[in-house]
């Protein structure tokens, strides 16, 4: 197994650790969760650069890399549903966003399997897919930074309303990009989809 794929696997292993630390309340747990999330997100950037620079791109990596991203971001969205459980107006929005993200990811993953089984090549993430992933990483990192800052500086809780609006807005931007990238992916794969088979 090459180094990019090892980094991708490390991101997958870090996901449950991140979620446990995010949800279990102990002093500065949001700070720890932020550090793990940022470190895991950086592996996504590094493994892609290494794979392209040293020509280590494999079909295994094309499948595994987006799967690792899905695991990490979904874990974060699910975590924030629990974090915002006492704020229904935000909780239902994050739940809806999580549904949109999961629906898109299941749909795209299914299409990937159909393309491969039809004799096509594994389709790598396009520009919109990458924009979607970046927006998710930025939105989640921002949200975790806010909660980590409130862990350290309790006075910031006075600005909860502003922080919540910013976080939800960033999450909705990611959801919209999820829909756009999913539609574009479906459009680019339609030649491999034959519903009569």
N, C-alpha and C positions, 0 to 999 in steps of 0.2 A: 504494500500500500504506500502510495507516494505522500509527501508532506502535506500538500493541499487537502487531500482526503482525510489525513489524520487531524488536521485543524478543524475540518468540518465535523468529524466525529467528536472532537473535544467540545465543540459548540453544542452538540446534541446532549452530551453528558452533563454539561454545565446547566442545561435548562431546568431539570427538576431541582437542582441545588438552588438555583436562582429563585424558583417559585416558593420553595420551602422557606427560604430566608425572607422573602418579601412578605409572606403571610403570617409567619410566626413572630409575634411582638416581643422584642427584646431591645435594650438600648441601642440606638443607631442601626437598627436592622435595615432601614431604607438606604442608609449610606452603603452598607455591605451589599445590598441588592443592586444598587446603582453601579458599584464597582464591578460586580460580576457581569451585569448586563453589558456594560461598556466593553469589558475585556472580551466577552463572547461575540459582540458585534464587530470588534476589530478583527477577529479571526476570519469573519466573512470577507472583509476588505483584503486581508493578507493572503488568504488562500486563493482568491481570484487573481490577484496580481502574480503570485508565484506560478499558478497554473498557466497563465498566458505568457509570462516571461520565459519560462523554461519548457514550454510546450508539454505541459503535464495534464492537459485537458482530457478527461475520460468520460465515457457514458455514465459510469458509476458516479463520478463527481457531479455530472449534470443533474442526475437524479437526487443525489444526497444533499447537495448544497442548498437547493430551494426547500427541501424537506426540513433541514436543520433550521433555516430561517423561519419556516412556518411554526415549528415547535417552539422556538424562542419567543416569537411575537405573540403567538396564541396564549402561551403561558402568562405573558405579561398582561394581555387583555383580560384573561380570566381572573388574574390577581386583582386587577383594578375594579372588576365587578364586585368583589368582596370588600375592597377598600372603600368603595362608594356606596356600600349597602345601606348606610344611614342617610344617604342623600338620594331619594328615589328619582328626582328629576335628572340626575346625572347617571344613576345606576342603569336605568332603562335604556338610555342612549348608548352607554358602553356595551350593554347586552346586545343591542341592535347592531352596533358596529362589529362586535365579535361574530355575530351571525353572518354578516356580510362577508367578513374576512374568511370565515370557515367555509361558507358556501362557495366562494370564489376559488379557494385553495383546493377543495374537493373536486370541483368542476375541472380545474386546470390539470390536476393530477390524473383524473380519469381520462382526459383528452390525451395526455402524454402516453398513457398505457395503450390507448386505442391507436395512436400514431405508430408506436413501436410495433404493436401486433399486426399492423397493416403493412409493415415493411418500410416504414419511414424512419428517418433519423430522429434521435432525441432532440427536441427543440429547446435550445438554451433560452434563458430569460432575455426578453427584448428591452428596449429603452424604457418603456412604460412599466414593465415588471420591476426593473431596477429602481425606477423613481418611486414606485409603490413601496419597495423594501426600505429605501432610504427614508422616505417620509414616516414609515412605521418606526424605524430605529430612532429618528429624531424626536418624534412625538412621545414615544415611550421613555426615551432618555430624559427629555424635558420634564415629563411628569415625575419620574423617579428623582430627578434633581430637586424639584420643588419639595417633594416629601422628605428627601434627605436634608434639605436646608431647614425645613420645619423641625426635623429631628434635632438639629444643632441649635437653631435660633427659634425658640418658642414664640417670640413676638411676631414672626411671620404669619402665624395662624390668623392674625387680624385681617390678612389680605386673601383669605381663602376664596372668597367669591371671584376675585380677579383671576387667581391661579386656576380655579376650576373651569372658568370660561376659556382660558387659553388652552388648557389641556384638552377639553372636549372639542374645541375648534381644530386642533392639530389632529386629533383622532378621526374627526369627520373628513378632513382632507385626505388622510390615508385611506379611508373607506371609499371615497370617490375614485381615488387612483386605483384601488382594488377592482372596482367595477370596470373602469376604462381599460385597464391592462387585461382583465379577463375577457372582455369583448373582443379586443384586438387579437388576443391569443386564439380565441375560438375562431375568429375570421381567418387567421393564418393557417388553421389546421383543418378547415372544412373539407378540403380535397381528400383527406384521409378518413372522413366520417361517412359511413354508409349505413343508414338506419335499416336497410333491407336485409343486412347480413346478421 
